[in-house]
Amino acid sequence: MHLKLKVQEFCIEIRTFVLVLFGSDFRLNPTFILIDFAMKNRTKIIIGAVIVLLIGGLVYMYLNMRTKDATISEMSQQFKLEKDELTDEYSQLNLQYEGYGLRVGNDSLATLVESERVKIQQVLAELKTVKVTNARRIGQLKKELESMRGVMRQYVIQIDSLNAQNSQLRSENKVVTKRWNDAQQQANTLSEEKNVLTKKVTLASILEARSISVESLTNKGRIAKKISKTSQLKFSFIITKNISAPTGEKYVYLRVLQPDGAPLIKKNEDQFLFENKYINYSARRPIDYEGDEVAVTIYWDVEEFLHPGSYRADIFADGYVIGSVNFSLKN
């Protein structure tokens, strides 16, 4: 209503201005005709103007909304692209951590690398759920990515340094191992040579009994022709000269085996050490050996029944068999 009154007042003022300007013949003037038309149809003109303004406003709002939608769509696509790129970068960093984790030989460093890899996996899990429009969080994750890359670079430097040290240590270990193997081989060779020499010396030091003889004697000291007449067995032999053999007083042992393999013994306690075990002897005799040839005689007093057959006599000294002889006793 207020607007209508204003328009009426404006038209009256225009009409007065025209009368003053054109005089009494103003009704024939085209300008007056236009003004008169406007005054008579002023309501319609006002309504039309309002409609035109409304249509213009709606068109402007529609175009503005389309522009905003396009802008929002473009921004959403940009945010999605940034999120996808960020996901790819975190995935690549995760693979790098996995690769370096396999190369770490230090337990403490391996634990740190694995801890960082777990953080990256947590970020990847978060990126699957975070909205593309959450620009603030995506920006934070970008900064965290740079921080993790910096940590990664430090770990890479440490890993490469450790690997280089390990490589050097392996090379040095190979050299040391080769030297040790060479030294061990040389020691084994020397040991074998020593063993050979020791065996030679040992063999050279073993006494030898030769010219071994066995006689069956009666109780009168004569040769017994029958086993039933034998009261004593006489064993005679010579211990040869040996300057390498141990000298001094020692025992010479006699061990007589019967046809069944059982030794002739007086007491079970009559034993001596041979090849790390104790065995029975039949008789023994002490001698004083000074490296020269020595004649030795040992007697066995027959106090048991002797079976006819093949017998064997072994002679021992210094823990070695120094001589053997087979003999027979007949009826």
PEKALIN-V136804 format. One record per backbone hydrogen bond with DSSP energy under -0.5 kcal/mol. CO is the residue of the C=O (numbers start at 1). NH is the residue of the N-H. If there is no record, write none. Layout:
BEGIN
co: {CO:CO}
nh: {NH:NH}
END
This chain:
BEGIN
co: {1:2:3:4:5:6:7:8:9:10:11:12:13:14:15:16:17:18:19:22:23:24:25:26:29:30:31:32:33:34:35:36:37:39:41:42:43:44:45:46:47:48:49:50:51:52:53:54:55:56:57:58:59:60:61:62:63:64:65:66:67:68:69:70:71:72:73:74:75:76:77:78:79:80:81:82:83:84:85:86:87:88:89:90:91:92:93:94:95:96:97:98:99:100:100:105:106:107:108:109:110:111:112:113:114:115:116:117:118:119:120:121:122:123:124:126:126:131:133:134:135:136:137:138:139:140:141:142:143:144:145:146:147:148:149:150:151:152:153:154:155:156:157:158:159:160:161:162:163:164:165:166:167:168:169:170:171:172:173:174:175:176:177:178:179:180:181:182:183:184:185:186:187:188:189:190:191:192:193:194:195:196:197:198:199:200:201:202:203:208:208:210:213:215:215:216:217:217:218:222:223:226:227:231:232:233:233:234:234:235:236:237:238:238:239:242:248:250:251:251:252:253:254:254:255:255:256:257:258:262:263:267:269:270:272:274:277:279:283:285:287:287:288:289:291:294:296:298:300:300:301:305:309:311:312:313:314:315:315:316:317:320:320:322:323:325:327:329:330}
nh: {5:6:7:8:9:10:11:12:13:14:15:16:17:18:19:20:21:22:23:25:26:27:28:29:33:34:35:36:37:38:39:40:41:42:45:46:47:48:49:50:51:52:53:54:55:56:57:58:59:60:61:62:63:64:65:66:67:68:69:70:71:72:73:74:75:76:77:78:79:80:81:82:83:84:85:86:87:88:89:90:91:92:93:94:95:96:97:98:99:100:101:102:103:103:104:107:110:111:112:113:114:115:116:117:118:119:120:121:122:123:124:125:126:127:128:129:130:134:135:138:139:140:141:142:143:144:145:146:147:148:149:150:151:152:153:154:155:156:157:158:159:160:161:162:163:164:165:166:167:168:169:170:171:172:173:174:175:176:177:178:179:180:181:182:183:184:185:186:187:188:189:190:191:192:193:194:195:196:197:198:199:200:201:202:203:204:205:206:206:210:240:238:236:217:234:224:231:232:221:218:225:229:230:302:217:235:300:215:236:298:213:296:210:240:294:245:289:287:253:318:285:316:282:283:257:314:264:312:261:258:265:270:271:281:279:277:274:272:254:252:250:289:290:248:242:239:237:235:233:302:303:307:329:327:257:325:255:322:323:253:320:317:322:209:315:313:311:309:227}
END
